[in-house]
Amino acid sequence: MTVTRSFPPFDLARLLKTVFHPKAGERVAILIDLDDPAAMAGHAYLKDSSLSVQRHAHAVFYKGLKQGGAAVLGLQGGDMFAYAKTGGSNLDLPDAAVNEHGDTVSLSRDVYPNYDIILCVSTYSATAPLTAFSKEYGFRGATLHGLNPIILESGLSVDYDEVSAEAEKMRLGMTKADAVEIDFVVGTRAATLRVELGRQEAQKSHGLCRTAPDIANLPAGEVYFVPEGAEGSFPHKYEDGTLAMMHVSGGGIKDIELLSGDHAVVDAHKAKIAFDPKAADLGELGFGTQVLPVSGRDIQDEKIRGTFHLATGRSDHLGGNITPDLFKNPLNASHDDILFSPTKTPEIQAPQVRLYRNGETIVLLENYREGPYLQKLLGV
């Protein structure tokens, strides 16, 4: 997937103005996650070179707001708080946090009710819990986990009015589908997964977050569905490179077959979903809408046009009914994206992705590229 477009220099004020349309006097806060939130005092965490995401949060967002960005937009605050790392994607956040002075504060008492815009620049995604808190406390915000220089120079430098318009074209072209089928090939093994969509209205992550309550996931740019059921199989590549085949029935993973790699990895996953079956349920099917460079971080790479992703677990932040209280172990109540792309999963081919609607079969993607339908829809 070669990127042939160029991007303007990153401009914090332009990004915040486009995404939020902030009103004069609105208060903005920044959240980060740390192994030890006490290192927030005096920004001591900056001494740790391994904390690249948090250092970007300070250099780009904190300093950017404090050194004139807030004034340009008429915003107040720019205060920064750290909470303890959750250890997983979209797990509920702790309430305790530490401010720049080293004081322990309560997010629910001191932050959520007192800021209009909250930016969360973290190691692990906090989209699901912050979406719930935004509805409870009435703020809006953005989650920007895994931030790196490539994302700053591309996915956060785009015009989100244009991103929104492109995402809407794809959304309208895919909405009200009966189902999507995905063909996979791994080595000599072929598999197909059918995801039932029940003619639901497709949703979009498009980066505009101008009325509260709402949370944008940045970089944005995807069309997604909450599955109503699923049957078949799909391959999965674990972080250590282990490959397995997920056998799906009734909307969730019922068995896992090792293809190559570490048997212990598969056994651990089997044990997790045996104990917490909701961790095996498919909670999302998403398609990227943007033309972007590969960043090495799923938060951007799943937004690249031609890629697609499934997710297991929590889906309440997407309008689904898989909520944290349905999990026996709170640490299993995550929303885990499974990205398929030529760079993230080169071992996994995806010859075709088909959408079924009104008795018609529409080829969406072929080998991680737009099919004729999407090409015509997007004018490419």
Summary of the structure (lengths in Angstrom):
residues: 380
radius of gyration: 20.5
end to end distance: 14.0
largest distance: 61.9
contacts: 1330
relative contact order: 0.13
helix: 30%
strand: 33%
